[in-house]
């Protein structure tokens, strides 16, 4: 995967719009689906049971717990999540989502590398070219993502790790950059 430059302001704006849109549509669709399911599958006997329960409380002092529509509301939330997921999946390749989807894919690759980071670092210390390519990509992509997300707390640590990798590359006499990274390189670790 190639690392590409991203306009931070545009990325943040689009990400915020997507987050607000997702939460808003989740809320509206959950209520809509829940109400629809309750109106279709809930029956009138529940209303009579509620009236009977209130009457029993007044006359006997015994509280009867009426049935709730929790299961319909929960199903409404699940359906809303599925609908939102389908919408996001259908627009993921649009121009509006390009930066957000790119960062999402980079974060997925970072997670894959992180799972094998110990083995990769050991191989890199031995001067293995593929390990150095992976580490170069990993730290450069972390720098990019951390800067886009304003995560500056550990930025100096990442820069230090990247410099160590660059020193190992120079010591090995190799010409390596992050553009050489391919997901298939991770298979050997």
PyMOL commands that set and color helices and strands:
alter all, ss='L'
color gray80, all
select helices_A, chain A and resi 8-41+44-60+70-91+98-115+117-125+129-148+155-172+178-180+183-188
alter helices_A, ss='H'
color red, helices_A
deselect
rebuild
show_as cartoon
